[in-house]
Amino acid sequence: MESSTTIRRIKSYWTQNNVSERNNDPEDQCGTNRCSAVKKKPEVSLYLLHEGVGVALVIVFILVLWGLVHLSLKQFAIGKSTGEFNAVRARKHLERITSVGPRPVGSRENEVLTVNFLLEQIEHIKAESASGPHSVTVDVQRPTGSFSTQRGFISYYDKVSNIAVRLEPKAGAQHLMLANCHFDSVANSPGASDDAVSCAVMLEVLHSLANLSTPLRHGVVFLFNGAEETMMQASHGFITQHPWAKQVRAFINLEAAGVGGKELVFQTGPENPWLIQAYVHAAKHPFASVVGQEIFQSGLIPSDTDFRIYRDFGNIPGIDLAFIENGFIYHTKYDSPDRIPTDSIQRAGDNILAVLKHLVMSKELADSSEYSHGNMVFFDLLGMVMVAYPARVGTIINYMTAMATFLYLFKKSSHPSNVGGRYVKELAYATVVVILSWFVTLLTVVIIAFVVSLMGRSMFWYNDFYTCIFMYGSAATGTMVLIHTLSKNLYNEGVRRLELGELYFDVSLLLWCGALVYLTANGICSAYVPMLMVAFPLVTKLLLARKFKLRGVSVKYYVLYQLGLALPYVHFMFLIWVVFEIFTPILGRSGTAIHPDVVLATLVTLTILFLSSFFLHFIYLARSTKWLLSGLGTVFTVFLLLVSCGLFFPYTADPSGPRPKRVFIQHTTRTFHGLDGQVESRDSGLWINSLDYTGMQHITPIIPEINDTIKANCQEDMPFCGYPWFKSVKDNWYLPAPEVFPKSPVEFQLLSKDKTTKWGTVKMTFEVKGPSHMSLYLMLHRGASLSSWSFGDSTPHFNLAGEYLIFYTHGLDAPAWNFWFEIQPPREEDPLGPEGMISVAISSNYCFGEDQRTVQLDDMLQRFPKWAFPSSWVSTYHMYRY
C-alpha cells in the first residue's frame, strides 16, 4: 500500500493535467473528508501496475509471438501446390547426385559421375520436349582463368567443369535469364543442401519450363557449375568466357548456408528494384528480408556466393537465395538428403519456377537498364504476405514517422505544465539514464561471458541455444531492471509515477526515432524496422491516452497496449531468429581467435534491450520489482553454477540434431630447401586445426597426445608460417607422424631465371604438376619487390605480413601449371641476406582418392569421439629460396 504522500502526488498529477473526466467518476462524487479512507487503496491500485500481473503478461506476449514465428517457419507452403513442380522427382535427382559421395573439384565423382548424370537427365528432358515450342541446347564448358578475390589472394583455375543448358523458343532469344547452382562439394561432405538439392530443383524447373505449351518470351540458361567451393571459380569461368554470358540480363543464384528449412532471399540487386518486385509478384511462398541483404553485404558474415561473381565480373543484377536453417551441420558428413524434407524441396521449386517463369515473360528483362534505378525495401510478414516498396518511398515514410514523433514530443514540451522547460530537462535526464543502463548492462554481460570463457566453459550453449538465453538473458534483464529500479527509488523519488511512466515511454520513442533518422539519412533500407518500432507504439499510445489517464495501467490497458505492439514485435522477433539462426552455427567454425561467448552474449543483450524498450516504462509504473529481481537473480545463479560445473556440453552426435565439433586434420610432410636447392630440413606430422574457440580442451582427455605441448608456432621467416594452408595458424597443433608418400607427388621446377637489362628485374618461370588442389605462397625478403606476374591482369596484392597467395584448382586432363613473376631485387646499398630475394612455397592437398588417406591418419580419426567431425586429407609443403 502506498503512503499518503504518494496519493497527494497522484492527485497533483490529475490537477496539473486537467483531468476533468474524474468529475464523471461515481467514486469521486463524495467529499474528500468523507471518502478519503475508502479511496486510498482503490486509487493506488488504479494507477500502479501489479508486479506479478505485469511480468506474466510480458512473458505470455513474448511466448505467443515467438510461437507464431516458429509456426510460420515450420509452415513450408501457404496453400496448395500448383502441381507444376514435382518434388518427388527432384528428390530422386538429389539422392542420385549425393549417392556418389563427396564431390571435390577434380575428383572422378565430381568431374565424371555427376557430370554424366546431369547430362543424361538433360538429354532426357531435351528428347521429351522436342515436339514443343522450345529448343534445348547443352554445352559442357571447361574454362581456365584467374581473378583476385575479396580476401586479397588470387584464385587460379584450369579446366573446371560447367554444364550450361540454354532453353529458348525455337525462333531464338536475344535476352537470357540465368539460373545457377553448383554440384561440387567440400571434401568429406555429401553436400546435399550445399548444393545438390539446388541442382535437383533446377533439373525439375528445367523440365517444367521445357514442356510448357506456350513459348517463353526470353531464354533461360541453367548453369550447373562444378567449382563453387573453390572460391567460385566455375561461375567466373562462365560469366567471363562463355559466349552466352553476353546475353544474360539477370540471374537467380541458389545456395545454402544451412540444411533444409525455407530458402531465404537474402540479397538482390545491386539496385534493379524490378527483380524483387518480380519475386513479390510471383513467389508462391515468400521469405525475404532486406535486413539479411544488408547484413550479408556488410561483410559481417564470413561467406561468399556466386552472386558476387556475377555482380562484379558480369555486371548483371540477380537474386540470391539460400537455405539457412540448421547451419550446425553445413559442410559436414551430416549434410545428407534425409535431412531435407520433401516439403522444403517443393516449396523451393514452386518459388523458383514461378519467379523464373515471370521473369522470362517480362518486358523488364529485355531492357533491364531502364528499370535499374534505386533500391527496394522488402520483407515478408510470417511468410504470408510480402511487403515491398521503393527506397525513396521508404525515405518519405520514415521521415514522416520521425516528424510525427517530434510533433508529439514538441506538443508535450509546450504544455503549460512544462514550466521552465521541466519536461525537456526530465526527458534529457531519462535519456541519459536509459543509455547508461544499456552501457552498464552490456558491459556486465560481456564480463560474465569473459568469465565463462576463462572457466573453460565457452560454447556451453552450442548444443542447447536456450541455455544462453537463461544465462545471459537473465543477467541482462536483471541488470537493466535493477538500474531503473534504483533510478526510480532514488533520484526520481519525488516524481509522479504516471508522469514518470510516460516520460520513459517517450525516451524509448525518441531513441528509436533517432535510429530511424540516422539509418534513413545513410540510405539504409533496414530503417523500416525502427520505423515500425516507432509508428505502432506511437499510434497505440495516442489511442490509449485517455484510458491511461482515466484508469492508469489496468489489465485491460496493458493487453490493448500489447496488441498494438504485436505486429512490429513479431516481425522484430523473426529478424532476431534469422540473426541467431545464421550467427550461432558460424560461431562453431569461426576459429580460435574470436570469443564466441562474448559475441553471443552481446547479441542476446542487444535483443533484450531492444525488446524491452517499450516495456521499460512499466518498471516506473510498477509497485515494486523485488520479486522480479529475485527471480532473475535466482535463474542466473542457478545457470551460472550449472555452467561452471560443466553440466552443459557443447557437442552431440545425436542423429536427430547433431552439433559436431569441427576439426581439420592434415597428414603432411614439410620440406625446406636452401638457396643452393638442397634440402635443409624435413619433418612430418598431423597438422590439426580447431575450427572453434574451445581448441583441443575437450579432445585432449580422449586423445592425450593432442595437448598444448604440441601447439604449432608460426615460423615467421617462412611463407604462411610454413604450413600448407591459407588460414591463420593461431592455436593449432602439430603432432609428429611418419612421412607421407602420395602416389601423385608434386613436381615443382624452376624453368628459367632471367635478368632484364631494361628494368633490372629478375623474371622467374616455373612449372608445377600435382593434385587438383594446390596453393602457391610467395614471401619477398628485405628490399625486394614484386613488379608483375602471369596471373591475369591483376596487380599483385599481399596480405598484412607482406605475403602473396595463389589458390590453384584444376579439373581433369589439365596440363602442367606454368606461371612466372618478376622481382625487383634489393638496391646495391641493401644487399641480399642469407635468405635471398624470395621464398616460394607450394602446398598440395589430396582431398579425395587413394592419396587422401594414410594408416596414421585413419588411426587418429578412429580415436576421435563421435561428437567430433574431423575433416581430413593428406598434404605436402615444399619451400624454396631464390
N, C-alpha and C positions, 0 to 999 in steps of 0.2 A: 504493500500500500504506500502511495506517495505521501509526502508531507504536505501540510497546508501551504507551505511556500511554493511548492510545485503547482498547486491548484491556483494560487494567485497569478503565477506566470501564465498558466493556460488562459485564465480569464483576461489577462492583459493582452495576450495574443489575439483573442477574439475581438477585443475593443479596438485595437490598432488596425485590424484588417476589416473593420466594418461588417462583421458577420451579422447582418440583420435577420438572417434566417432563423437565428436561435429564438427570436420572439415568437416564432410559429411552433416551436417545440413544446409539447404539453408539459414536459418536465421543467421548463423554465417559467411557467406561469405563476408559480408560487413565489413568495418573497424570499430574499436571501436568508433572513434570520430564521424563518420558519422551516426552510428546506435544506439549510446548509449541511446538517448532519447526515441527511439522506443522500445528498448529491455527491459527497466526496468520492465514494468508491465507484459509482457508475461513471462519473466524469473522468476519472483517471483511467478506468478500464476502457472507456470510449475512445481514448486517443492513443494509448500506448500499446504496442504490439506484444502479445504474449510470446515469450521466447520459444517454447515448445511448439506452438502452432506455426510460427514463422519458419523455424527450421524444417519442420515436417513438410510444409507447403513447398519450400525451395527444393527439398530432396525429391518430392514427388514430381515437381516441374521438370527437374533435370533428368530424372529417370524416364519419364514419359517421352520427352523429346529425344533422349538417347535411344530409347526403344524404337521410335519412329525412324531414326536414322538407320539403325541396323535392319529394321524391317524392309526399308527401301533398298538397302544393299543386297539383301537376300532375294528380293523380287527381281529376277533377271529380266523378265519381259512384262510389259504392261499391255494387256490384251492378247489376242491370239496371233500366231504367226501367219503370214500370208501364204505360206507353203511354197514360195518361190525358191527358198534356200533349204537344202536338205542337210541337216546337221548330222544325221546318221551316216550318210556317205562321207561327209567331211571328217567324221571321227575315224572312219576306216582309213582314210588317207593319213591322218595323224598317226595312227597305230603302225601303219606300214612304214612311214618315214622314220619313226623312232625305233622300229624293230632292229635296225642295223646297229644300234648303239650310238655312242658319241660320234660326232662328225666334225672333227677339227679340219681346218683348211689343209689341203694336201693329202689327206687320208683317202684311202680307197672308198671308205664308207661315204665320204662327202663328195668326192670328185667323180666316182663311178656309179656306185649303187644308188645313191639318192638322185643323182642327175638322170640316170636311166629310168628310174621310177617316174620322175616328174615328166620326162619326155614321153614315156609310154601313156600316161594319163592325158597329156596334152594332145597326143596324136589321136587318142580315142575320142576326145571332145571335138577335134577337128573333123574326124570322119562322121561323127554323129550330126554335126551341124552343117555339113557340106551342102545340103539342098536348101538351106535357109538363106536369108538376105545378107549374111555376114561371111567374111573370109578370115581365116586364122593363119597367121604366118609365125613360124618359130625360128629363132636364131640363137645358137649357142655361141656366146662370146667368151674369149679368153684374154682379157686385157692385161697390159703391162704399163705401169706408171708409178708416179710418186707424188707426194704432196706434204705440206707442212701441217702438222696437227695443232690443235689448240693447246696441247700440253707442251709444245715447244720442241718436239722432235720430228724427224722425217719418217713417214710411212712409205715403204717401197714394196711393190707387189709385182709378181711376174706370173702370168698365165693363171690367174684365179678364174673361177667359173661364174658365169652369168647365163641364165636361161631367160630370154626375152620373148614374150608372146604378144603379137600385135593382133588385136581384134578390131575390125573396122567394117563399114559397109563395103560391099563388093565393088562399088564405084570408087572406093578410096576415101581417105580422110586427110584433111590438111592439118588439123589440130588434134593433139593427143592428150589424154589423161594418163597419168602413171600411177599404178598400184604396186607397192614394194613390200616384200617380205624377205627374210633370209633363212636359208635351210641349214647353214653350218651351226655348230655348237661349240662351246668351250670344251676343253679336254675333260674327260671323266663325268660328263653330264649328258643325259639323254636329250636335253634341250627341247622338251615337249612344249612348254609355254614360250620359251625363248629359243627358236621362234617357229618351231614346226607347226604349231596349231594355226599360226597366221598363214603359212603356205597352204595348209589343208583348206582353210577358209577361202583363200584366193582361188584354189583349183575349183571349188564348188561355185564361187561367184563367176568365174570364167565360164563354167558350164552353163549357168543360168543365163548370162548375157548372150552367149553364143547361140543359144537356142530361142532367143526372142523372135517372135514373128514380125515385129516392127523394127525396121533398121535404125540403128543408132545415128545420131546427128554427127557425132565425132567418134574418134577411135580411142581405144584403151591399150596401153602397154602394161602387161602383167610381168613384172620383173621378179624372178626368183633368183635372188643373189646368193652366192656361195661363200662370201668372205666379209661378213659384218663384224664378227667377234675379233677380227684382226684390224681394228681401227677403221672400220667402214670402207675397206679397200674396194670391194666389188662395186658398190654404188658409185664410187668415184670413177672407176673404170667405165661404167655405163654412161654417166652424165657428161663426162669429158671426151669420150671417144666413140660412142655408138652413134651411127648416122640417124637413128630415130630420135635421139635426145633433143635435136634441134626443133622438133615439132611438139615437144612436151610443153604444155602450158601450166599444169598444176599437178600435184601428186597427193596420194594418201600413203602414209607410212604406217605399217602395222608392226608394233614392237611389244616388249614385255619387260616389266621391272618386278614382276611377281608371277604367281601361278594361279590361274583361274580367276573367278570373280567377273566383275564388269570391266569392259575396256573404256578407259578414260581418255577423252580428248584433252591433252594437257598442253598442247601448243598448236597455234595456227599462224598463218602469215608467212613472212612479215607483211603487215598491213593486209591488203586484199580482203576486206570485210565480206565480200561476196562468198568466200569459202565457208565461213562459219554460218552465214545466212543459209547456204545450201544445206549444211548439216542440220540446222534448226528446222528447216522446211521438210527435209526428207527422212532424217533418222527416226526409226520406229521407237527406239528406247534411248532417249538422250542421256548422256552422262558426261558433262563437260564443265570446265571451270577456267576462267581467265586467271584466277589466283594461281592455279597449278602451272599455267603457262609462264607467269611472271616469276614464280619461284624457280622453275626449271631454267629459264633463260638467264636468271641472275647468277647462275653458277654455284648455288648452294648445294645442289645435288651432284655428286661426283660421277656423272654419267653422261653419255652422249649417244645419239642415234643417227641413222642415215638422213634424218631430217636436215641436220646441219650441212651435210654434203650437198644435198640438192639445193638448199638455200644459198650456200656460199659459193659453190662451184658451178651450179646450173642457173643461179639467179631466178629460180622459179618458186612460187609460193606453194604451201601444202598444209596438210592436216596430219598431226602426229597422234596416234592412238596407242595406248599401252595397257596391258593388264598390270595392276599394281597390288592386288591382294596377295597376302602370304609371301612377301619377299624374303622370308627366312630361308626358303628352300630354293630360291632363284640361284642358278648356276651351281646346283649340287646334284647328287645322284637321285634326289627325291623329285626332281622336275620330270615326272613321268606322266603319261597320258591319263592314268587312272585318277589323277588329282584334278583333272579339268572336267567339270560337269558338262554333259551334253547340252544342257540349257544355256551354259555360258557360250558354247560354240554357236548355238542357234541365235542367241542374242547378237553376237558379234557379226555373224553372217547376215542377219536381217538388216543391221545398221549399214554395214559396208556396201552391201548390194544396193540398198535404197539410195545411199548417198552417191555412189558411183553412177548409178542409172540417172539420177537427177543431174549430175554434173555433165555427163556426156550428151545430155539432151538440152543443155542450157546454152543460151547465147553468150553468156559471160566468158565461157571457155575460149571462144573464138577471138575475143579481144580483151583479155584479162587486164591489160594495162589501163584500159578505160575505167575499170572498177577497182583500181588498186590503191585508192587514196584513203588514208585513215585506218584506225583500229576499231575493234569491236569490244564492247563489254558483253560477256556471255556467262551464263551459269544456269544450272538446272535446279529445280526445286524437288528434291527427293526422287528424282528420276521420272517424275510425272509430267512436268512441263518445262520447257526451255525458255529462258528469258535472254534476249539479245537485242542490243541497240548500239548505234554508232557511238564512239567515244566522245564525239563532240556533243551529242545529245546528253551523254552522261555527265559531261562537264557542266552543262546548263542545270541539270537536275541537282547535281552536287552543290553548286553554288547557291541555288535557290533554297536548298535544305539548310545550308550554312547561314544564309540570310535570315531565314525564318527563326533559326536558333538565336542569332544575335538580336533580332527584334524582340524575341521572348525575354532574353536577358536584359535588354535595354529597358523594356517596359517595367520589369521588376526593379531595376536600378533607379528609375524615375518615379517610383511610387512615393507618395507623401511620407510614408514611414521611413524612407531612406534618408534620414536627417544626417547631414554631414558626410554623405557617402558611406553610411554604415554598411549597407548591403554589399557594395563593391569591396570594401575592406574585408568583410567576413568571407566573401567569395574568394578573394585572393588568399586569405589565410587558409581556408579549407582546401584550396587547390594545392597549396604547399604541403599541407598535411597528407593529402592523397598521394602526391608524387613522392614524398618522403616515405610513406608506407610502402609504396612499390619498391623503392630502392632497398629499404631495410628487409622487406620480405624476400626479395630476390637474393640479396646478399646472404641472408640467413640460410636459405635453402641450398644455395651453392656451397656454402661452408659445410653443411651437412653432407652434401654429395662428395666433397673432397674427403671428409672424414670416413665415409663409407669406402671410398677408393683406398685410403690409407690402411683401412682394416683388412683389405684384401677381399672385399665383398662386392666389388664392382660387377655390374650387369646382373645382379640378383633378380632383376625384373624381366630378363630376356625370355625366360620360359613362361612367365605369367605377368603380362603387362600391368594388370590391375594392382599388383603389389606396389608398383611405383606410385600409383595414384593414392593408395592408402598412406604410403610412407611420405613422399614429397608433397602430395596434395594436402594431407592433414597438417604438415608443417607450414605450408604456405598459407592455408586458410586460417590456421590458428594464429600465426604471426600477424596477419593482416587484421583480424578481428581484435586481437589484443591491442594493437596500436590505436585503432579507432575507439576502442573502449576507454583506453587511457585518455585519449583526446576528449571524449565525451564527459568523462568523470572529473577531469582536472581542469583543463583550460576552458572548456565550454560549460562549466558548472552553472553559470548564470544565464545561459542562453535558452530560450524557449524550445521545447522538444519538437513541436511541429515545424517551426521555422527552421530549426537545425536540420531536420529530415529533408525539407525542401531544398535547403542550401546544398547538401551533399548530392542530391539528385542533380541539381544544376551544375555542380562540379563535373560529374560524370558526363553530362551532356556537353559541357564546354570542352573537355579533353577529347572526347570522340569527335567533336566538331573541329578541333584543332588538327587532328589526324586527317579528317576529311579534306580540309582546305590544303594541307601540306601535300597529300598524295595527289589531289586533283591538280594542284599547281605544277607538280612534277610529271604530269601526264601519265600517271599510273592508273590503269583501268581497274585495278583491285580496290580503288577508292569507293566502289559501290558498297563494299562491306561496311565501312564506317557510316556511309550514307544511310544504310538500313538501320544501323545501330543508333542513329540519331533521329531519323524520321519517325519510326514506330514508337519509341519511348516518348518523344515529344508530343505526338498526337494523342497517345494513351494518357499522358499526364494532363493534357488540356481537357480531354473528355471527362476525366475523373476528378478534376479540380474541385468542383462543387461538392461532390460526395466526400472528398478528403476533408474539406473544411467543416462539413456537417457531422461526419461520423468518424473522422480520423482513419486509422488503419484497422478497419474491421476486416473480418474474414472475407466478406463479400468484396470489399475494395481490393483486398490482396489477390483474390482469384481473378477478378476482372483485370487487374494490372498485369498479372502473369499472362493472361490470354492475349493482351495487347503486345506483349513481347515475344509471343510464341514463334512467329514467322522469322524474324531476324535471328532469334536464338537457335532455332532448329537448323537454319542454314549455316550459322556460325559453327554449330557443333558438327555438322557434316564436314566443313572445312578443317576442323580440328581432327576429325577422323582421318582425312586424307593426309594431313601432315604427319600424324603418328604412324599411319599405315606405311608411309614411304620411309620416314626417317628412322623408326625403331629398328627395322631389319638392317638398314645401312650401317647403323652403329655396331653391328656384328661383323662388319667387313671393312671398317674404316681404319684399321691398323692400330698400332700401339701408341701413337703419338697423341691421339685425341682422347680426352676423358669422356667416355660415353655417359657416365652418370651426371656429370656437370651439364652436358648438352640436354639430356632428357629432363633433368631436374629444372633446368631453365625453361624448357618447353612446357612442362607441367605447371610451373609457377605462372608463366605468362597466360596460360589457359585459365587458371584460377582467377587471376587479376582481371582478365577481360570478361569472363563470365559473371564475375561478382559486381561488375561496375554499376549496373542498375539495380542491384540489391544492396549496395553498400549503405545507402541512406537508412535502411531499415535497422542497422545497428544503432543509430541515433534515436530511432523511434521505439526501440525495444525497451522493456522494463529493465532487463538485465541480460548479460551474455555469459554469466558464470558457468551455467550448465553446458553451454556450447563449448566454451574454452576447456572445461574439464573433460568433455567427451573427446574433443580433438587432441588434447594432450595425452589422453589415455591411448587413443588409437596410435598416435605417433610413437609413444613409448613402447607399446607392445610390439609394433613392427620393427622398431629400431633394435629391440632385444632379439627378435626372431632373425633379423638380418645379420646381426653381429654373431649370432650362434651358428650361422651358415645353414639355416633351415631351407632357404630358397636357393636351389642350384640352378645356374643359368641355362643348362643344356638338357636336352632329352632326345631319345631315339624313338619316342612313342610314335608308332606309324600313323596315328590319327592327327598328329600335329608335331612333327619333328622340329627341333630347334638345334641344329648341329653347330658345333664349334668348327670354324673353318681354319684349315691349316694347309699350307703349300709345302710339299717336300720334294726336293730335287736331289737325286744321287748324282753328284757332279765330280768331275776331275778338273783341276785348275793347273795350267801350265804357264810359266812365266819365262820369257826369253829376254836376253840382254841385247845390247847394241850389236854384238857380233853374231846374233842369231842363235847362239847356243842356249840351251835350257839352263836357267839359273836355279829354278826351284819348281817343284810339283807337289801337289797334295790332292787328296780326295776325301770326300765326306758327304754326309747327308745335310744339305742346307735347308733349314726349317724356318718358315715364315709364318708367324701367327697373324691372322687377319683381324684379330680383335684385341682389345686392351688387356685382357687377362693374361696374355702371353702364354707361358707354359705352366702356370701355377697349378692348374687342375690336371695337367698331363704328367708332371714330374712324379707325383705319388704312384702313378701307374707305370711310367717308364723312367726310372730313376736316372738313367744316363742323360736324359734331356733336362738339364738344370742350368742354373745361372753360371756355372763354371765354364760352360762351352759357348757362351754368348759370342756372337761374331762381332769383331771390331772392324770398323771401317779403315781400310788401308788407303789413306788419302793420296798417296803417290801413284795410285793405280786407277784407271778409268772405272767409274761407278763402284768404287770401293773394292774392286777386284772380285766381284761376284756376278753370276750370269743372269741378271735380271735387271729391269729398268725401274723397279720400285725402290723405295727407301729401305736401307738395311738396318734401320734403327731397331734394336731389341729383336734380333734374330739369332738363330743358334746354328752351330756348325759342329756336327758330330763326326769324328774321323771314321772313314769306311774305306774298303778296298777300291782300287781304281776301276773305272768303267771302260768298257771296250765296245762302243757301238759298231754294228756291222756296216754302217754307212758313216764313217768318220768325216769330220770336216777337213777339206783340203783348202788351205789358205796360202796364196802365193803372191809375192810382190813381182809383178811382170816388168816394171821399169821404174827408174828413178832418174828424172831428167831435170837439169837446172836450166831455166830460161834466161837468156842473156839480157832480154829487154827489160824485164821487171825484176829480175833477180830472185824469182820464186823457184821452188822445187816442186815439180809435178810428179806425183806417185800414182802408179796404176796397179790395181790389184785384181785378182780373180779368186772367187770363192765357190766351192761346191760343198753342199751339205744338205741337211734336212729342211723341211718346209718352213720351220720357224727359226730364224736367227736374228741376232742383234749385233750391230757394229757400234763400238764405243770409241770415241776419239778424245784424247786429253792432250792439249797443247802445253808445252813446257815454257819456262820463263823466256820471254822475249819473242816467241814465235806467234804467228797469227795465221788463221785460215782465210785465204782470199777467195777461193771458188772451189766448186766441186761439181760432180756429174749428176747430182740428184735433182733433176728437173731444173727449173729456172728459179728455184727458191734460194734466197740468201741464207748462208749458214747462220744458224742461231744456236746458242749454247745455253745450258742451264746455269743456276746460280753458282755452281762450282767451276764454271768455265769448261764444261764438257759437252760433247755432242753425241746424240744417239740417233741411229738409223735402225728402225724396226723393219725387218725384211720377212716377207712371206711368199711362197710360191706354190702353185698347183702342180699338176702332173706334167711330165715331159718338159720341164723348164730347163733352159740352158744354164751354163755356168753364170754366176753373178759377177759382172765386170763393172768396176767403178774407178774413179780417180778423184783426187783432190790436190789443190795447190797450196803450198805453205810458204809464207814469207818468213825466212829464217831470222834469227835474232841479229841485231846490229853488231858490227865489229867490236864496239866497246862493251857489248854484253854477250860474251862468248857462250857457246854451248856448255852445259853442265854434263855430268856423267850420265844423266838420263836422256840426253839427246834432244831433238826438236819436238817429237810427238810420241805418245804411246797409243798404239792401236790394239784394240781387243775385239775378238769375235767370239760370241757365245752361240751355242747351238742348243735347241730344245727339242727333244724327241717326245712328242706329245701323243703318239699313237704307234701301233705296230709292235713288233718284237723288240725294238730298241727302247721301248718305253719302260720296261721293267728290268730289274736285276734281282738276284736272290736276296741281297741285303735289304733292298727296298721293300720287297714283298714281306720279308720277315718283320720289318718295322711296321708296316701297315697292319699286319695281323695283331700287333700289340696295342694299337690304338683302341680306345674304348668305342663302344657302339655309338655314343652320342657325339663323336667327332667325325668330321668329313675331311680326311686328308686327301687333297688332290695332288697327284704325284706324277713325276716323269723324270727322265734322265737328261742331263745336260753336261756340256763341257764349256770351258772358258780358256781361251788362248790369248796371251798378251805379248805384244812385240814392241820394241822400242826402235826408233829410227832417228 
